[in-house]
Every structure is written in structure tokens, then in C-alpha cells.
Amino acid sequence: MTTDSTVTDADDSFHVFDTTLRDGAQREGINLTVADKLTIARHLDDFGVGFVEGGWPGANPRDTEFFARARSEIDFKHAKLVAFGATRRPGARAADDPQVRALLESGAPVITLVAKSHDRHVELALRTTLEENLAMVADTVSHLCEQGRRVFVDCEHFFDGYRANPEYAKAVVRAAAEAGADVVILCDTNGGMLPAQIQAVVATVLADTGARLGIHAQDDTGCAVANTLAAVDAGATHVQCTANGYGERVGNANLFPVVAALELKYGKRVLPPGALAEMTRISHAIAEVVNLTPSTHQPYVGVSAFAHKAGLHASAIKVDPDLYQHIDPQQVGNTMRMLVSDMAGRASIELKGKELGIDLGDDRDLVGRVVGRVKERELKGYTYEAADASFELLLREEAEGRARSYFRTESWRAIVEDRPDGSHANEATVKLWAKGERIVATAEGNGPVNALDRAMRVGLERIYPQLAKLELVDYKVRILEGKHGTESTTRVLITTGDGVAEWSTVGVGENVIAASWQALEDAYTYGLLRAGVEPAE
């Protein structure tokens, strides 16, 4: 592994190149509008990448519009906008090719050209000769350079082409570099390479051609990040990635672990000062734009990236967090989390209490009671690692000697009515006590749980107006293993938000409605606790 602490964000000696808006957008399930692309481009510029590839102008109206709007609507502070396109057509002149002209008309200061470097692709896909392909590369690169554009060349299918015909693959690299391309990028287009193979090929091509090289790795072997870093070890000074690893098939090299490795493991300054601490926020913000749930177990930025569950880990972390963490999570804008489960020991509970701002002191009996209750309840089907709010209520109950009580349930009832026309009606009635007042409320909903939630609000919002801000964000049901015949236990996890934060609660019962009511009770109780409301007497 190499280290180089001399690279700065203003230095051109190492490039972080993002292609989320082009290659990343090819992922199944992603369909970006122009507004989406503009928003993501701003996030990437805020993060401090050097280059943002916006798409293929002239290939489709959406990308053409993006470049037109990006010129006037985005004031790039760190990144340079890049247009993507292909070399000229066989037998034509680059100056006369309308697709090449569209690249120039995009106004992008940097252009990336895709070029064939696999001899079979040249002959079968382009249907031209190997010599003409070299001419197409040289002519297009030199023409764009003459027009004042900086040019990068993506050698498509390079590693497969190198395996089949290494001399021709290297000839494409030389043709691009000699025509004026600043960087020639070796692409593992099919994603089938492994790190040792990547490192050996990059080192050889660098020695044989003298060109400045970059790497573009797909993740079909699960090695895109490792392959990217292997190329850096071999001398590549330009890495192409996508946010959260989005891309065709299984994706591309993930921008965030690549950048974190370069900054924290290699000692390269590839981002502006302080930008690395924004990485988790940027990752989640882009996931929100593309409408995909962030991966909880993504390295560095996932919510579980620094989550600890085992009691042995917790005991060590209590002494020194570095014993079970490879970096301080704050370096990448993340946080350490302690998960509470039936695997928890005393150290886990003490650290979780500290995380929640509850001082357990040196009360070993208190910690022991909490550990015992967690293990007993998880045996019945509860899960506290996914329900921090329910755990905090349990912890406070043991620490304060009483449960947080804002209301008391007398009874509840949910009715599902099937009608002859095939429609359904869902109605719920709840009977509650709050601040000495008996409350009876009825409401209809889209389902029995929704009807219970609405009835609860109808009954309590007059006494606790703070509940008007609460919103049920997510709802999950799991049927646990049955004990006798068809009998089973149901676990419900509910996520609730107040516009500022979200929290999760758990309920377990003999049916989904009973379990949901428990989770709703905890969700409302925790919401009132967050709002600073004093418990009822």
C-alpha cells in the first residue's frame, strides 16, 4: 500500500471522478429526472470530487437538457463537469461527426470518450478494422483537444481485451495518449477481474506505454473497490466510482469506501479539508434522491458500520473504542451504536445508557436487572437492537423505578367489516385514561392498525397536542415460530417521526393487532418524552 500526504484538493496529480449520473443511473430501479441529476451533482460537488460525469449529451434529450441547465444553475466549487461520448464513426472525420459536435455543444470543459480496446469488439461491434479503430481514437481526441477541451479516454473491455491481445490493447492506450488525452482509463467493463490481476496488468501497461492511467471497475466479482485500490497501488492516478456503488448489473466501485481508503488508509488528500466528515450525510442524501433505501451495512456510511452487539466487543469498547473499530466513525460523519439484545452483557447496557444520556452510575444491581429483563423479553420475541425507543423506555423504567406513564389503556377494539361488493371497512374504538380523564374515541382507517392509530390520536391530541407532529413512518410484521400447532407469536416494529428525528418501537403478541397496539403505545410514549412532556401522575 502506498502513502502520499502531499496531494491537495487543488492538485491535479490524483483524480476522483464520479459517474453516478451516467453509469450509476444504469442501475435497475433508478430513473433520474433532470432535477434529480442537478441535485445529485450539487451533492457531489459539495463532497469535493474532482469530476462529475453528467451523461451523454446528444444521445438523449434528458442529458442534453441537463448540461444546458447545469451551466446556468450550478456554480461548481470543486468539481468539473464532464460530458461522455464515443469516438467518431468509422470512415468519417471527427470534425464532421454530429455526436462529437454535441459533446462540444454541451459546454462541458472535460470530455470522456469511450473507445474500443478489445479486438473482437472492434471487428464485431464496430465492424471496422483494428487500424481504423486506432485512427478513430486519435482523430477524435486530437479534434476535441484542438477545440480547447480536456479529454479522458475510457478503454472499454480493456482487461478482457488485454488478455486476448495485449499488444493491441496497449496500442489503443498509446493512440489516445499520443493524440493528447490527459488520462487513459482501463475499464473492467464485465467486472470479472480480481485485485492481483488488475495490479499486474496496470503495472505492465504503465511501464510499457508511459501514459497516465485510471481505473474503472464494475463489481461483478464483489471486488470493484479492491480492484480500484489495487490499480492505485500499481500506479493509477485516476479512479472512477459511483455514489453508493450504483450501476448496471451489480454496480460499480463505490465512491465512499474508495475515497475513505484513499484519505484514511493511503494518506492522500483527495477531498477539500473537512469534506470527509460529510460523507455519511452525502451518501444518504443521494440515496434519498434516487429513492433507494440506504444500505445499512455499507462500509463507513451505513447505520450498522459502527454498531456493536456482542457483549465481548462492548467490554473492550468500554475500555477503548479503537479495540473494535478501524477508524473513529466521526471521521466520516457516522456514529458508534451499541445494540442491545439477548447477547448483551453489563458493558453493553452501560454503554447504551451513556449513548442515551442515562447515567447508570456504578449500580450493578440496576444494570443486572436491565440485562435480565432484556434477555427474558427477547426470549418471548422482542428485539431491542431494532427498537431503541422501546429499550430506552425499559431502561428508564428500571432506573427511575416506574414506567413513563402519559396515559393508561382501559381497552381497545378493532373491527374489519367485509361488504358484499368486496370492499372493506376498518374501525377501531379505544378507551383510555389521561390526566384523570376517561377518553373514548372511535376512528376509521385503511386497515385495523391504521384505525387504532387514528383513534388513539383522536382521543389524546386534545390533552397532548404535541402528538399532532407524530407520523408513522414504517411498519414491519414478522410471524415468529409457532409453539403449538398453528399457534404463533407476532412481532411488530414501528418507526415513528416528529419531523426532526425518527425512532423505533416493538410489540409482541398473539396476533398482529395486539402486537401493533404495544408498539403504538411505546411510540406515543416516547414521542411525548422527546417533546419534554411531564408524565401524568
Salt bridges, closest charged atoms under 4 A:
ASP4 OD2 - LYS268 NZ 3.87
ASP12 OD1 - HIS15 NE2 2.73
ASP12 OD2 - ARG150 NH2 2.55
ASP12 OD2 - ARG212 NH1 3.69
ASP23 OD2 - ARG22 NH2 3.92
ASP23 OD2 - HIS216 NE2 2.93
GLU53 OE1 - ARG22 NE 2.68
ASP63 OD1 - LYS37 NZ 2.57
GLU65 OE2 - ARG69 NH1 3.50
GLU73 OE2 - ARG69 NE 2.86
ASP96 OD2 - ARG93 NH1 2.74
ASP97 OD2 - ARG89 NE 3.46
ASP119 OD1 - HIS118 ND1 3.31
GLU132 OE2 - ARG88 NH1 2.88
ASP139 OD2 - ARG88 NE 2.73
GLU156 OE1 - LYS116 NZ 2.79
ASP160 OD1 - ARG163 NH1 3.85
GLU167 OE2 - LYS170 NZ 3.28
ASP182 OD2 - ARG150 NE 2.47
ASP208 OD2 - LYS170 NZ 2.71
ASP220 OD2 - ARG249 NE 2.73
GLU278 OE1 - ARG281 NE 2.59
GLU350 OE1 - LYS318 NZ 1.97
GLU355 OE2 - LYS352 NZ 3.07
GLU376 OE2 - LYS380 NZ 3.86
GLU385 OE1 - LYS309 NZ 2.43
ASP388 OD2 - LYS352 NZ 3.00
GLU392 OE2 - ARG396 NE 2.93
GLU397 OE2 - ARG373 NH1 3.50
GLU398 OE1 - ARG369 NE 2.99
GLU398 OE2 - ARG373 NH1 3.04
GLU400 OE2 - ARG396 NH1 3.67
GLU400 OE2 - ARG404 NH2 3.14
GLU410 OE2 - ARG438 NH2 2.87
ASP418 OD1 - HIS424 ND1 2.39
GLU437 OE2 - ARG462 NH2 2.42
ASP453 OD1 - ARG457 NE 3.83
GLU461 OE2 - ARG457 NH1 3.53
ASP474 OD2 - LYS476 NZ 2.41
GLU487 OE1 - HIS484 ND1 3.84
ASP498 OD2 - ARG530 NH2 3.04
